[in-house]
Every structure is written in C-alpha cells, then in structure tokens.
Amino acid sequence: MLTGRILVAEDDPQQAKVLTLYLEREGHSVVVATDGLSALEEIRRRQPDLVLLDIMMPHLDGLDVCRVIRSESDIPIMMVTARSTEEDLLAGLDL
C-alpha cells in the first residue's frame, strides 16, 4: 500500500480530527495546520505529498494559501470547504 505525507489545513478541530483519523488509519502521515500562515510554514518545512485545504481559515484564507503554494510548488491540493456558491467554486478552479 502506498502511503504519503498529507497536510490537513483546517481550522475546525472536529473536521481536522475526523480527516486525520481516517487518513492515519489508511497508513498516511498527517500534519494539521489550523490557519493559513501555519499551513504555508508546514508546507515549506515538510513538503507534503498532498494538501487538504479549507477555504475559510484565519490569518490567510485557503484561496490565498493556494495562490502562494501554486507560485512555489506543484503539490496536489484538494479544497475541503463548506462554501458552495458558484463564485467560490470558480475561484478555486481558477487557481
């Protein structure tokens, strides 16, 4: 089984816990960042194989984090969010 290093960028502790438990159960190494700035720090430090990125986070929102990541790296990013307006979806796809 292939496993990877995954960064979960999520400010909701319950959501982060559920994602972490599931991913670790599947054999992945998981690090959680609870705001946009710490997410960028962890990405630069740990160079994860995948980022699960919440859009609505304190200090720096997920869309801004995604822009910075894209300017520095081609790490795969999955947006994890409760936002579902057409504008939000298009903004995420535009990055």
C-alpha positions in Angstrom: 0.0 0.0 0.0 1.3 3.4 -0.9 1.2 6.0 1.8 2.1 9.6 1.8 2.6 12.7 3.9 -0.6 14.8 4.0 -1.1 18.3 5.3 -4.6 18.9 6.6 -5.2 22.7 6.7 -8.4 23.0 8.7 -9.4 25.4 11.5 -12.3 23.3 12.7 -10.9 20.9 15.3 -13.6 18.3 14.8 -13.2 18.3 11.0 -9.4 18.1 11.4 -9.7 15.2 13.8 -12.0 13.2 11.5 -9.8 13.7 8.5 -6.7 12.8 10.5 -8.2 9.6 12.0 -9.3 8.4 8.6 -6.0 9.2 6.8 -3.8 7.7 9.6 -6.0 4.6 9.6 -5.1 4.2 5.9 -1.4 4.5 6.7 -0.7 8.1 5.9 1.4 10.5 7.9 -0.7 13.6 8.7 0.1 17.0 10.0 -2.6 19.6 10.8 -2.3 23.3 10.4 -5.1 25.4 11.9 -4.6 28.6 9.9 -3.3 29.8 6.6 0.0 31.0 7.8 0.9 27.9 9.7 -0.2 25.9 6.6 2.4 27.7 4.5 5.0 27.1 7.1 4.3 23.4 7.3 4.2 23.0 3.5 7.6 24.6 3.2 9.0 22.6 6.1 7.6 19.2 5.4 6.9 19.2 1.6 3.8 17.0 1.8 2.6 14.8 -1.0 -0.9 16.2 -0.7 -2.6 19.2 0.9 -6.3 19.1 2.0 -7.1 22.8 2.2 -10.0 24.5 3.9 -11.1 27.8 2.2 -12.3 29.6 5.3 -9.3 29.8 7.7 -7.9 32.6 9.9 -4.9 34.8 9.1 -4.8 33.8 5.5 -7.7 32.2 3.7 -7.4 29.0 1.7 -7.6 30.7 -1.7 -4.6 32.9 -0.8 -2.7 29.9 0.6 -3.4 28.1 -2.7 -2.1 31.0 -4.7 1.2 31.0 -2.7 1.5 27.2 -3.0 1.0 27.4 -6.8 3.7 30.1 -7.1 6.2 27.8 -5.3 5.2 24.2 -6.0 3.1 21.8 -7.9 1.9 19.9 -4.8 -1.6 18.4 -5.3 -4.3 20.4 -3.5 -7.8 19.3 -2.6 -10.1 22.0 -1.4 -12.2 21.0 1.6 -14.9 23.5 2.3 -18.5 24.2 3.3 -18.7 27.1 0.8 -20.6 26.1 -2.3 -21.5 29.2 -4.2 -20.7 29.2 -7.9 -18.3 32.1 -7.4 -16.4 30.2 -4.7 -16.2 27.1 -6.9 -15.0 29.1 -9.9 -12.4 30.9 -7.7 -11.0 27.6 -6.6 -10.8 26.2 -10.1 -9.2 29.3 -11.4 -6.2 28.7 -9.2 
